[in-house]
Amino acid sequence: MIVLDGEGVSRFVTVKVSGARNDSDGEAVARAIANSALVKTSWHGGDPNWGRIICATGYSAAKVDESRMDIGYSRPGHSKILYGFRNGGPTKTSLLQLAAITARPEFDVHVNLRVGHGQFVMYASDLTEDYVSFNKGDVSDPTSLGG
Protein backbone atom coordinates (compact mmCIF):
# COMPACT_ATOMS: atom_id res chain seq x y z
CA MET A 1 0.00 0.00 0.00
CA ILE A 2 2.84 2.42 0.81
CA VAL A 3 4.49 1.89 -2.59
CA LEU A 4 1.19 2.33 -4.44
CA ASP A 5 0.50 5.53 -2.48
CA GLY A 6 3.45 7.37 -4.06
CA GLU A 7 2.63 10.47 -6.08
CA GLY A 8 2.03 9.56 -9.71
CA VAL A 9 2.86 5.86 -9.35
CA SER A 10 1.50 3.79 -12.22
CA ARG A 11 3.37 0.49 -11.75
CA PHE A 12 3.93 -1.74 -8.71
CA VAL A 13 6.95 -3.98 -9.19
CA THR A 14 8.19 -6.83 -7.03
CA VAL A 15 11.95 -7.25 -7.43
CA LYS A 16 12.96 -10.83 -6.63
CA VAL A 17 16.68 -11.46 -6.37
CA SER A 18 17.98 -15.01 -5.97
CA GLY A 19 21.29 -16.78 -6.37
CA ALA A 20 23.20 -14.04 -4.57
CA ARG A 21 26.38 -14.84 -2.62
CA ASN A 22 24.37 -14.12 0.57
CA ASP A 23 21.15 -12.36 1.60
CA SER A 24 23.03 -9.09 2.11
CA ASP A 25 24.19 -9.12 -1.51
CA GLY A 26 20.64 -9.98 -2.57
CA GLU A 27 19.39 -6.92 -0.72
CA ALA A 28 22.10 -4.70 -2.23
CA VAL A 29 21.12 -5.76 -5.75
CA ALA A 30 17.38 -5.39 -5.09
CA ARG A 31 17.92 -1.89 -3.66
CA ALA A 32 20.11 -0.82 -6.57
CA ILE A 33 17.46 -1.96 -9.05
CA ALA A 34 14.52 -0.52 -7.10
CA ASN A 35 16.24 2.85 -6.62
CA SER A 36 17.63 3.27 -10.14
CA ALA A 37 16.02 6.25 -11.88
CA LEU A 38 16.82 4.68 -15.27
CA VAL A 39 15.19 1.38 -14.34
CA LYS A 40 12.16 3.11 -12.81
CA THR A 41 11.60 5.32 -15.87
CA SER A 42 11.84 2.31 -18.20
CA TRP A 43 9.19 0.58 -16.06
CA HIS A 44 6.96 3.64 -16.47
CA GLY A 45 7.17 3.22 -20.24
CA GLY A 46 6.46 -0.51 -19.97
CA ASP A 47 9.98 -1.17 -21.26
CA PRO A 48 11.52 -4.49 -20.10
CA ASN A 49 14.98 -2.96 -20.32
CA TRP A 50 17.15 -5.68 -18.76
CA GLY A 51 20.28 -3.72 -19.74
CA ARG A 52 19.41 -1.07 -17.17
CA ILE A 53 18.86 -3.80 -14.58
CA ILE A 54 22.31 -5.24 -15.34
CA CYS A 55 23.78 -1.76 -14.96
CA ALA A 56 22.10 -1.32 -11.56
CA THR A 57 23.37 -4.69 -10.33
CA GLY A 58 26.86 -3.65 -11.42
CA TYR A 59 26.94 -0.54 -9.26
CA SER A 60 25.49 -2.31 -6.23
CA ALA A 61 27.88 -3.39 -3.49
CA ALA A 62 27.21 -7.06 -4.31
CA LYS A 63 29.54 -9.46 -6.03
CA VAL A 64 27.98 -10.08 -9.45
CA ASP A 65 29.07 -11.71 -12.67
CA GLU A 66 26.79 -10.56 -15.47
CA SER A 67 28.05 -13.41 -17.65
CA ARG A 68 26.11 -15.81 -15.41
CA MET A 69 22.97 -13.91 -14.47
CA ASP A 70 19.35 -14.33 -15.56
CA ILE A 71 16.71 -11.58 -15.77
CA GLY A 72 13.06 -12.41 -16.34
CA TYR A 73 9.57 -11.04 -15.89
CA SER A 74 6.28 -12.52 -14.75
CA ARG A 75 2.80 -11.55 -13.77
CA PRO A 76 2.54 -10.99 -10.00
CA GLY A 77 3.11 -14.21 -8.12
CA HIS A 78 3.09 -16.41 -11.24
CA SER A 79 5.65 -19.16 -11.66
CA LYS A 80 5.89 -18.77 -15.46
CA ILE A 81 8.85 -16.43 -16.01
CA LEU A 82 9.75 -15.03 -19.43
CA TYR A 83 13.47 -14.40 -19.59
CA GLY A 84 14.95 -11.54 -21.59
CA PHE A 85 18.47 -12.32 -20.43
CA ARG A 86 19.73 -15.76 -19.48
CA ASN A 87 23.15 -17.24 -18.70
CA GLY A 88 24.78 -13.90 -19.42
CA GLY A 89 23.15 -13.19 -22.78
CA PRO A 90 19.92 -12.08 -24.44
CA THR A 91 17.27 -14.70 -25.11
CA LYS A 92 15.12 -15.15 -28.18
CA THR A 93 12.04 -14.01 -26.25
CA SER A 94 10.51 -11.17 -28.22
CA LEU A 95 10.40 -7.64 -26.85
CA LEU A 96 6.64 -7.65 -27.41
CA GLN A 97 6.20 -10.72 -25.17
CA LEU A 98 8.25 -9.11 -22.40
CA ALA A 99 6.51 -5.74 -22.83
CA ALA A 100 3.11 -7.43 -22.50
CA ILE A 101 4.14 -8.15 -18.91
CA THR A 102 5.88 -4.86 -18.07
CA ALA A 103 3.02 -2.78 -19.52
CA ARG A 104 0.76 -4.14 -16.78
CA PRO A 105 0.17 -2.10 -13.61
CA GLU A 106 1.82 -4.87 -11.55
CA PHE A 107 4.58 -7.33 -12.45
CA ASP A 108 7.55 -9.18 -10.97
CA VAL A 109 11.19 -8.87 -12.00
CA HIS A 110 13.33 -11.96 -11.37
CA VAL A 111 17.09 -11.59 -11.13
CA ASN A 112 19.11 -14.75 -10.53
CA LEU A 113 22.78 -13.92 -9.94
CA ARG A 114 23.79 -17.59 -9.95
CA VAL A 115 26.68 -17.17 -7.51
CA GLY A 116 25.17 -18.51 -4.27
CA HIS A 117 22.01 -19.11 -2.26
CA GLY A 118 21.21 -15.60 -1.01
CA GLN A 119 17.92 -13.98 -1.86
CA PHE A 120 15.88 -10.84 -1.24
CA VAL A 121 12.51 -9.41 -2.25
CA MET A 122 11.79 -5.69 -2.51
CA TYR A 123 8.76 -3.71 -3.62
CA ALA A 124 9.22 -0.77 -5.96
CA SER A 125 7.38 1.56 -8.28
CA ASP A 126 7.99 3.33 -11.55
CA LEU A 127 9.09 6.96 -11.87
CA THR A 128 6.53 9.06 -13.67
CA GLU A 129 6.28 12.60 -15.01
CA ASP A 130 3.55 13.21 -12.40
CA TYR A 131 5.95 12.25 -9.61
CA VAL A 132 8.60 14.64 -10.90
CA SER A 133 6.08 17.45 -11.42
CA PHE A 134 4.64 17.01 -7.92
CA ASN A 135 8.05 16.96 -6.22
CA LYS A 136 10.27 19.30 -8.25
CA GLY A 137 9.37 22.67 -6.72
CA ASP A 138 9.61 25.97 -8.55
CA VAL A 139 12.24 28.63 -7.72
CA SER A 140 9.83 31.36 -8.82
CA ASP A 141 7.55 30.20 -5.98
CA PRO A 142 9.69 29.68 -2.86
CA THR A 143 6.72 28.18 -0.97
CA SER A 144 6.86 25.20 -3.35
CA LEU A 145 10.44 24.37 -2.42
CA GLY A 146 11.37 21.77 0.19
CA GLY A 147 12.99 22.82 3.41
Backbone as a printed PyTorch tensor [residue, N CA C, xyz], in Angstrom:
tensor([[[  0.8240,  -1.1910,   0.0000],
         [  0.0000,   0.0000,   0.0000],
         [  0.8700,   1.2580,   0.0000]],

        [[  1.9820,   1.2360,   0.7460],
         [  2.8430,   2.4170,   0.8060],
         [  3.4290,   2.7130,  -0.5690]],

        [[  3.8980,   1.6930,  -1.2680],
         [  4.4890,   1.8900,  -2.5930],
         [  3.4420,   2.4470,  -3.5480]],

        [[  2.2570,   1.8870,  -3.5360],
         [  1.1920,   2.3330,  -4.4400],
         [  0.6840,   3.7260,  -4.1100]],

        [[  0.9620,   4.2070,  -2.9100],
         [  0.4960,   5.5290,  -2.4790],
         [  1.4200,   6.6520,  -2.9360]],

        [[  2.5230,   6.3450,  -3.6030],
         [  3.4500,   7.3710,  -4.0640],
         [  2.8030,   8.2690,  -5.1120]],

        [[  3.1980,   9.5220,  -5.1270],
         [  2.6310,  10.4750,  -6.0800],
         [  2.9130,  10.0230,  -7.5060]],

        [[  1.8740,   9.8630,  -8.3000],
         [  2.0280,   9.5640,  -9.7120],
         [  2.4120,   8.1370, -10.0500]],

        [[  2.4620,   7.2490,  -9.0900],
         [  2.8640,   5.8650,  -9.3500],
         [  1.8590,   5.1970, -10.2960]],

        [[  2.3840,   4.5180, -11.3160],
         [  1.4950,   3.7880, -12.2190],
         [  1.8390,   2.3020, -12.3030]],

        [[  2.9730,   1.8970, -11.7310],
         [  3.3720,   0.4890, -11.7500],
         [  3.8570,   0.0680, -10.3570]],

        [[  3.4450,  -1.1210,  -9.9450],
         [  3.9260,  -1.7370,  -8.7130],
         [  4.7570,  -2.9400,  -9.1290]],

        [[  6.0190,  -2.9530,  -8.7380],
         [  6.9550,  -3.9780,  -9.1890],
         [  7.5470,  -4.7010,  -7.9880]],

        [[  7.5290,  -6.0230,  -8.0400],
         [  8.1870,  -6.8320,  -7.0250],
         [  9.5110,  -7.2950,  -7.6150]],

        [[ 10.6060,  -6.8830,  -6.9850],
         [ 11.9480,  -7.2510,  -7.4340],
         [ 12.3840,  -8.4630,  -6.6210]],

        [[ 12.5920,  -9.5830,  -7.2900],
         [ 12.9580, -10.8320,  -6.6290],
         [ 14.3740, -11.2120,  -7.0490]],

        [[ 15.2850, -11.1080,  -6.1070],
         [ 16.6790, -11.4560,  -6.3670],
         [ 16.9630, -12.8090,  -5.7220]],

        [[ 17.5750, -13.6970,  -6.4820],
         [ 17.9770, -15.0070,  -5.9670],
         [ 19.3900, -15.2920,  -6.4570]],

        [[ 19.9640, -16.3610,  -5.9310],
         [ 21.2860, -16.7770,  -6.3720],
         [ 22.4080, -15.8290,  -6.0040]],

        [[ 22.1590, -14.9620,  -5.0200],
         [ 23.2050, -14.0410,  -4.5700],
         [ 24.1880, -14.7920,  -3.6710]],

        [[ 25.3680, -14.2280,  -3.4840],
         [ 26.3800, -14.8360,  -2.6200],
         [ 25.8240, -15.0240,  -1.2160]],

        [[ 25.0350, -14.0500,  -0.7350],
         [ 24.3720, -14.1200,   0.5680],
         [ 23.1640, -13.1880,   0.5170]],

        [[ 22.3540, -13.1900,   1.5800],
         [ 21.1510, -12.3560,   1.5970],
         [ 21.4880, -10.8640,   1.5570]],

        [[ 22.6000, -10.4880,   2.1320],
         [ 23.0260,  -9.0860,   2.1140],
         [ 23.3010,  -8.6170,   0.6850]],

        [[ 23.9660,  -9.4490,  -0.1010],
         [ 24.1950,  -9.1190,  -1.5080],
         [ 22.8670,  -9.0790,  -2.2730]],

        [[ 21.9650,  -9.9870,  -1.9380],
         [ 20.6430,  -9.9780,  -2.5670],
         [ 19.9180,  -8.6640,  -2.2980]],

        [[ 20.0110,  -8.1960,  -1.0620],
         [ 19.3880,  -6.9170,  -0.7210],
         [ 20.0610,  -5.7660,  -1.4640]],

        [[ 21.3800,  -5.7700,  -1.5360],
         [ 22.1000,  -4.6980,  -2.2330],
         [ 21.6770,  -4.6100,  -3.6920]],

        [[ 21.5300,  -5.7440,  -4.3480],
         [ 21.1210,  -5.7640,  -5.7500],
         [ 19.6700,  -5.2910,  -5.8840]],

        [[ 18.7880,  -5.8030,  -5.0390],
         [ 17.3820,  -5.3920,  -5.0950],
         [ 17.2430,  -3.8830,  -4.8830]],

        [[ 17.9770,  -3.3340,  -3.9210],
         [ 17.9180,  -1.8850,  -3.6580],
         [ 18.4480,  -1.0820,  -4.8390]],

        [[ 19.5380,  -1.5370,  -5.4290],
         [ 20.1130,  -0.8250,  -6.5720],
         [ 19.1160,  -0.7890,  -7.7320]],

        [[ 18.4550,  -1.8940,  -7.9720],
         [ 17.4600,  -1.9590,  -9.0480],
         [ 16.2620,  -1.0700,  -8.7020]],

        [[ 15.7220,  -1.2460,  -7.5100],
         [ 14.5170,  -0.5220,  -7.1030],
         [ 14.7310,   0.9850,  -7.0100]],

        [[ 15.9530,   1.4170,  -6.7620],
         [ 16.2400,   2.8450,  -6.6190],
         [ 16.8010,   3.4940,  -7.8780]],

        [[ 17.0490,   2.7370,  -8.9210],
         [ 17.6300,   3.2730, -10.1420],
         [ 16.6060,   4.1100, -10.9080]],

        [[ 16.9180,   5.3870, -11.1140],
         [ 16.0160,   6.2550, -11.8850],
         [ 15.8570,   5.7290, -13.3150]],

        [[ 16.9240,   5.2120, -13.9000],
         [ 16.8200,   4.6840, -15.2660],
         [ 15.9200,   3.4530, -15.3340]],

        [[ 16.0450,   2.5640, -14.3740],
         [ 15.1860,   1.3810, -14.3420],
         [ 13.7380,   1.8060, -14.1190]],

        [[ 13.5150,   2.6880, -13.1630],
         [ 12.1560,   3.1090, -12.8120],
         [ 11.4690,   3.8400, -13.9700]],

        [[ 12.2170,   4.6400, -14.7280],
         [ 11.6030,   5.3200, -15.8710],
         [ 11.3060,   4.3290, -16.9960]],

        [[ 12.1490,   3.3220, -17.1750],
         [ 11.8350,   2.3140, -18.1960],
         [ 10.5750,   1.5470, -17.8010]],

        [[ 10.4100,   1.2450, -16.5150],
         [  9.1850,   0.5830, -16.0630],
         [  7.9650,   1.4440, -16.3820]],

        [[  8.0910,   2.7520, -16.1910],
         [  6.9600,   3.6360, -16.4750],
         [  6.5400,   3.5230, -17.9320]],

        [[  7.4810,   3.3810, -18.8160],
         [  7.1670,   3.2230, -20.2360],
         [  6.7770,   1.8080, -20.6280]],

        [[  6.7770,   0.8850, -19.6590],
         [  6.4640,  -0.5050, -19.9690],
         [  7.6070,  -1.2150, -20.6720]],

        [[  8.8050,  -0.6550, -20.5630],
         [  9.9830,  -1.1720, -21.2630],
         [ 10.7090,  -2.2080, -20.4020]],

        [[ 10.8090,  -3.4540, -20.8550],
         [ 11.5190,  -4.4880, -20.0960],
         [ 13.0280,  -4.3960, -20.3200]],

        [[ 13.5920,  -3.2690, -19.9970],
         [ 14.9840,  -2.9640, -20.3160],
         [ 15.9260,  -3.6680, -19.3380]],

        [[ 16.2710,  -4.9120, -19.6590],
         [ 17.1480,  -5.6820, -18.7560],
         [ 18.5610,  -5.1100, -18.7360]],

        [[ 18.9560,  -4.3580, -19.7410],
         [ 20.2840,  -3.7240, -19.7400],
         [ 20.4320,  -2.7410, -18.5840]],

        [[ 19.3750,  -2.0000, -18.3000],
         [ 19.4060,  -1.0680, -17.1730],
         [ 19.4540,  -1.8190, -15.8440]],

        [[ 18.8130,  -2.9840, -15.7950],
         [ 18.8600,  -3.7950, -14.5750],
         [ 20.2730,  -4.3380, -14.3720]],

        [[ 20.9170,  -4.7850, -15.4380],
         [ 22.3100,  -5.2450, -15.3380],
         [ 23.1920,  -4.1120, -14.8340]],

        [[ 22.9930,  -2.9250, -15.3850],
         [ 23.7780,  -1.7570, -14.9600],
         [ 23.6050,  -1.5110, -13.4610]],

        [[ 22.3670,  -1.5520, -12.9890],
         [ 22.1020,  -1.3170, -11.5640],
         [ 22.7610,  -2.3850, -10.6920]],

        [[ 22.7170,  -3.6470, -11.1210],
         [ 23.3710,  -4.6920, -10.3250],
         [ 24.8700,  -4.4360, -10.2600]],

        [[ 25.4190,  -3.9160, -11.3520],
         [ 26.8620,  -3.6510, -11.4150],
         [ 27.3280,  -2.5800, -10.4600]],

        [[ 26.5030,  -1.5710, -10.2090],
         [ 26.9390,  -0.5360,  -9.2650],
         [ 26.4530,  -0.7850,  -7.8420]],

        [[ 25.8090,  -1.9320,  -7.6120],
         [ 25.4860,  -2.3090,  -6.2340],
         [ 26.7760,  -2.7630,  -5.5490]],

        [[ 26.7080,  -2.9380,  -4.2500],
         [ 27.8780,  -3.3920,  -3.4910],
         [ 28.0690,  -4.9050,  -3.5750]],

        [[ 27.1690,  -5.5940,  -4.2520],
         [ 27.2070,  -7.0620,  -4.3110],
         [ 28.2330,  -7.5730,  -5.3150]],

        [[ 28.6750,  -8.7880,  -5.0650],
         [ 29.5370,  -9.4610,  -6.0300],
         [ 28.6300, -10.0530,  -7.1050]],

        [[ 28.7960,  -9.5770,  -8.3460],
         [ 27.9790, -10.0780,  -9.4500],
         [ 28.8720, -10.4310, -10.6340]],

        [[ 28.3920, -11.3320, -11.4290],
         [ 29.0700, -11.7120, -12.6650],
         [ 27.9870, -11.7470, -13.7330]],

        [[ 27.8850, -10.6670, -14.5030],
         [ 26.7900, -10.5630, -15.4730],
         [ 26.8440, -11.6640, -16.5320]],

        [[ 27.9680, -12.3210, -16.6720],
         [ 28.0460, -13.4050, -17.6530],
         [ 27.3230, -14.6640, -17.1790]],

        [[ 26.8330, -14.6550, -15.9390],
         [ 26.1140, -15.8100, -15.4050],
         [ 24.6530, -15.5170, -15.0970]],

        [[ 24.2750, -14.2600, -15.0110],
         [ 22.9660, -13.9140, -14.4690],
         [ 21.8090, -14.1150, -15.4350]],

        [[ 20.6120, -14.2200, -14.8340],
         [ 19.3510, -14.3300, -15.5600],
         [ 18.4560, -13.1720, -15.1340]],

        [[ 17.6920, -12.6190, -16.0820],
         [ 16.7060, -11.5820, -15.7660],
         [ 15.4280, -11.9370, -16.5080]],

        [[ 14.3410, -12.0540, -15.7410],
         [ 13.0610, -12.4070, -16.3360],
         [ 11.9220, -11.6150, -15.7140]],

        [[ 10.7530, -11.7850, -16.3100],
         [  9.5670, -11.0430, -15.8940],
         [  8.3960, -12.0070, -15.8050]],

        [[  7.4950, -11.7190, -14.8630],
         [  6.2770, -12.5240, -14.7500],
         [  5.1370, -11.6580, -14.2420]],

        [[  3.9450, -12.1850, -14.4070],
         [  2.7980, -11.5530, -13.7720],
         [  2.9690, -11.7410, -12.2710]],

        [[  2.3450, -10.9060, -11.4620],
         [  2.5440, -10.9890, -10.0030],
         [  2.2640, -12.3800,  -9.4550]],

        [[  3.2670, -12.9350,  -8.7950],
         [  3.1050, -14.2120,  -8.1180],
         [  3.0360, -15.4350,  -9.0250]],

        [[  3.1620, -15.2720, -10.3190],
         [  3.0880, -16.4120, -11.2370],
         [  4.4420, -17.0970, -11.3490]],

        [[  4.4050, -18.3960, -11.5590],
         [  5.6470, -19.1550, -11.6640],
         [  6.2150, -19.1580, -13.0830]],

        [[  5.4020, -18.8050, -14.0780],
         [  5.8910, -18.7650, -15.4570],
         [  6.6610, -17.4550, -15.6710]],

        [[  7.9670, -17.5880, -15.8410],
         [  8.8480, -16.4330, -16.0120],
         [  9.3140, -16.3970, -17.4660]],

        [[  9.1870, -15.2300, -18.0950],
         [  9.7520, -15.0260, -19.4340],
         [ 11.0820, -14.3250, -19.2620]],

        [[ 12.1290, -14.9460, -19.7530],
         [ 13.4700, -14.3980, -19.5910],
         [ 13.8670, -13.5640, -20.8080]],

        [[ 14.3920, -12.3820, -20.5380],
         [ 14.9470, -11.5360, -21.5860],
         [ 16.4530, -11.6920, -21.6630]],

        [[ 17.0200, -12.1750, -20.5550],
         [ 18.4680, -12.3180, -20.4320],
         [ 18.7090, -13.5880, -19.6320]],

        [[ 19.5220, -14.4830, -20.1570],
         [ 19.7340, -15.7640, -19.4780],
         [ 21.1530, -16.2370, -19.7030]],

        [[ 21.7780, -16.7360, -18.6250],
         [ 23.1510, -17.2400, -18.7030],
         [ 24.0900, -16.2090, -19.3240]],

        [[ 23.8790, -14.9500, -18.9840],
         [ 24.7780, -13.9000, -19.4240],
         [ 24.5480, -13.3750, -20.8220]],

        [[ 23.4090, -13.6930, -21.4310],
         [ 23.1460, -13.1910, -22.7770],
         [ 21.6650, -13.0370, -23.0540]],

        [[ 21.3340, -12.2650, -24.0820],
         [ 19.9240, -12.0820, -24.4360],
         [ 19.2990, -13.3930, -24.9170]],

        [[ 18.0150, -13.5240, -24.6480],
         [ 17.2740, -14.7010, -25.1100],
         [ 16.5760, -14.3770, -26.4260]],

        [[ 15.8950, -15.3550, -26.9570],
         [ 15.1220, -15.1510, -28.1820],
         [ 13.6910, -14.7040, -27.8870]],

        [[ 13.3720, -14.4930, -26.6080],
         [ 12.0370, -14.0140, -26.2480],
         [ 11.8460, -12.6390, -26.8630]],

        [[ 10.7310, -12.4340, -27.5130],
         [ 10.5110, -11.1680, -28.2160],
         [ 10.2560, -10.0290, -27.2290]],

        [[ 10.6470,  -8.8520, -27.6490],
         [ 10.4020,  -7.6450, -26.8540],
         [  8.9090,  -7.4770, -26.6030]],

        [[  8.0880,  -7.8030, -27.5740],
         [  6.6380,  -7.6540, -27.4070],
         [  6.0920,  -8.5790, -26.3250]],

        [[  6.6330,  -9.7950, -26.2250],
         [  6.1960, -10.7180, -25.1710],
         [  6.5740, -10.1710, -23.7980]],

        [[  7.7970,  -9.6660, -23.6780],
         [  8.2460,  -9.1090, -22.3980],
         [  7.4480,  -7.8510, -22.0550]],

        [[  7.2300,  -6.9920, -23.0540],
         [  6.5050,  -5.7420, -22.8330],
         [  5.0460,  -5.9920, -22.4610]],

        [[  4.4860,  -7.1070, -22.8930],
         [  3.1150,  -7.4310, -22.5010],
         [  3.0160,  -7.6130, -20.9910]],

        [[  4.1080,  -8.0160, -20.3740],
         [  4.1410,  -8.1510, -18.9100],
         [  4.4270,  -6.8040, -18.2630]],

        [[  5.4550,  -6.1070, -18.7240],
         [  5.8750,  -4.8600, -18.0680],
         [  4.9420,  -3.6870, -18.3440]],

        [[  4.0190,  -3.8340, -19.2870],
         [  3.0190,  -2.7840, -19.5160],
         [  1.8750,  -2.8760, -18.5140]],

        [[  1.8240,  -3.9510, -17.7740],
         [  0.7610,  -4.1430, -16.7780],
         [  1.0090,  -3.2550, -15.5540]],

        [[ -0.0260,  -2.9410, -14.8050],
         [  0.1670,  -2.1040, -13.6070],
         [  0.9700,  -2.7930, -12.4960]],

        [[  1.0190,  -4.1220, -12.5280],
         [  1.8220,  -4.8680, -11.5530],
         [  2.5480,  -6.0000, -12.2770]],

        [[  3.8120,  -6.1950, -11.9140],
         [  4.5790,  -7.3250, -12.4530],
         [  5.7550,  -7.6110, -11.5310]],

        [[  6.3740,  -8.7730, -11.7310],
         [  7.5470,  -9.1850, -10.9660],
         [  8.7700,  -9.1880, -11.8760]],

        [[  9.9010,  -8.7740, -11.3270],
         [ 11.1950,  -8.8740, -11.9980],
         [ 11.9980,  -9.9230, -11.2410]],

        [[ 12.5490, -10.8740, -11.9620],
         [ 13.3270, -11.9560, -11.3670],
         [ 14.7790, -11.8150, -11.8050]],

        [[ 15.6670, -11.6910, -10.8400],
         [ 17.0950, -11.5920, -11.1280],
         [ 17.7880, -12.7250, -10.3790]],

        [[ 18.3620, -13.6510, -11.1260],
         [ 19.1130, -14.7480, -10.5250],
         [ 20.5910, -14.4940, -10.8260]],

        [[ 21.3630, -14.2340,  -9.7730],
         [ 22.7850, -13.9160,  -9.9390],
         [ 23.6350, -15.1600, -10.1540]],

        [[ 23.1280, -16.3000,  -9.7370],
         [ 23.7910, -17.5910,  -9.9500],
         [ 25.2040, -17.6740,  -9.3720]],

        [[ 25.3830, -17.0690,  -8.1870],
         [ 26.6830, -17.1670,  -7.5080],
         [ 26.5630, -17.7250,  -6.0870]],

        [[ 25.3470, -18.0070,  -5.6280],
         [ 25.1680, -18.5090,  -4.2680],
         [ 23.7060, -18.8030,  -3.9840]],

        [[ 23.3600, -18.7720,  -2.6770],
         [ 22.0060, -19.1130,  -2.2610],
         [ 21.2650, -17.9460,  -1.6170]],

        [[ 21.8580, -16.7570,  -1.6160],
         [ 21.2100, -15.5990,  -1.0130],
         [ 20.0520, -15.1080,  -1.8520]],

        [[ 19.0950, -14.4940,  -1.1660],
         [ 17.9230, -13.9760,  -1.8630],
         [ 17.3590, -12.7660,  -1.1350]],

        [[ 16.5310, -12.0100,  -1.8430],
         [ 15.8850, -10.8450,  -1.2410],
         [ 14.7390, -10.4130,  -2.1370]],

        [[ 13.6580,  -9.9320,  -1.5230],
         [ 12.5070,  -9.4110,  -2.2510],
         [ 12.2790,  -7.9700,  -1.8220]],

        [[ 12.0480,  -7.1040,  -2.7910],
         [ 11.7940,  -5.6920,  -2.5060],
         [ 10.6700,  -5.2000,  -3.4010]],

        [[  9.8490,  -4.3100,  -2.8530],
         [  8.7590,  -3.7140,  -3.6190],
         [  9.1840,  -2.3460,  -4.1130]],

        [[  8.7970,  -2.0250,  -5.3410],
         [  9.2250,  -0.7740,  -5.9580],
         [  8.0950,  -0.2300,  -6.8310]],

        [[  8.3310,   0.9490,  -7.3600],
         [  7.3790,   1.5650,  -8.2850],
         [  8.1410,   2.1640,  -9.4500]],

        [[  7.3790,   2.6340, -10.4230],
         [  7.9880,   3.3330, -11.5450],
         [  8.2280,   4.7950, -11.1610]],

        [[  8.8280,   5.5350, -12.0690],
         [  9.0940,   6.9630, -11.8650],
         [  8.4060,   7.6960, -13.0100]],

        [[  7.3740,   8.4430, -12.6630],
         [  6.5250,   9.0630, -13.6730],
         [  6.7470,  10.5760, -13.7680]],

        [[  6.2560,  11.1550, -14.8500],
         [  6.2780,  12.6020, -15.0080],
         [  5.4870,  13.2700, -13.8870]],

        [[  4.3760,  12.6480, -13.4830],
         [  3.5530,  13.2070, -12.4020],
         [  4.3330,  13.2730, -11.0990]],

        [[  5.1340,  12.2480, -10.8210],
         [  5.9500,  12.2490,  -9.6050],
         [  6.9450,  13.4110,  -9.6390]],

        [[  7.6210,  13.5760, -10.7620],
         [  8.6020,  14.6450, -10.8990],
         [  7.9180,  15.9950, -10.7730]],

        [[  6.8070,  16.1780, -11.4640],
         [  6.0790,  17.4500, -11.4210],
         [  5.6370,  17.7870,  -9.9980]],

        [[  5.1310,  16.8010,  -9.2840],
         [  4.6420,  17.0110,  -7.9170],
         [  5.7770,  17.3940,  -6.9650]],

        [[  6.9540,  16.8230,  -7.1810],
         [  8.0460,  16.9630,  -6.2170],
         [  9.1540,  17.9390,  -6.6040]],

        [[  9.1240,  18.5060,  -7.7860],
         [ 10.2670,  19.2960,  -8.2460],
         [ 10.3850,  20.6790,  -7.6260]],

        [[  9.3030,  21.3010,  -7.2270],
         [  9.3660,  22.6650,  -6.7170],
         [  9.5600,  23.6490,  -7.8520]],

        [[  9.5010,  24.9150,  -7.5370],
         [  9.6100,  25.9710,  -8.5450],
         [ 10.2840,  27.1680,  -7.8880]],

        [[ 11.4790,  27.5240,  -8.3650],
         [ 12.2440,  28.6280,  -7.7250],
         [ 11.5210,  29.9560,  -7.8070]],

        [[ 10.5900,  30.1060,  -8.7530],
         [  9.8330,  31.3610,  -8.8200],
         [  8.7660,  31.4150,  -7.7410]],

        [[  8.5070,  30.2860,  -7.0780],
         [  7.5450,  30.2030,  -5.9750],
         [  8.2250,  29.5120,  -4.7950]],

        [[  8.9270,  30.2750,  -3.9580],
         [  9.6950,  29.6760,  -2.8600],
         [  8.8590,  28.7920,  -1.9170]],

        [[  7.5370,  29.0160,  -1.8540],
         [  6.7170,  28.1760,  -0.9660],
         [  6.6140,  26.7530,  -1.4990]],

        [[  6.9470,  26.5430,  -2.7850],
         [  6.8570,  25.1970,  -3.3530],
         [  8.1240,  24.3840,  -3.1180]],

        [[  9.1580,  25.0430,  -2.6060],
         [ 10.4360,  24.3660,  -2.4150],
         [ 10.4910,  23.6470,  -1.0730]],

        [[ 11.2110,  22.5380,  -1.0530],
         [ 11.3690,  21.7730,   0.1950],
         [ 12.2470,  22.5330,   1.1700]],

        [[ 12.2450,  22.0900,   2.4000],
         [ 12.9940,  22.8210,   3.4140],
         [ 14.0150,  22.0590,   4.1010]]])
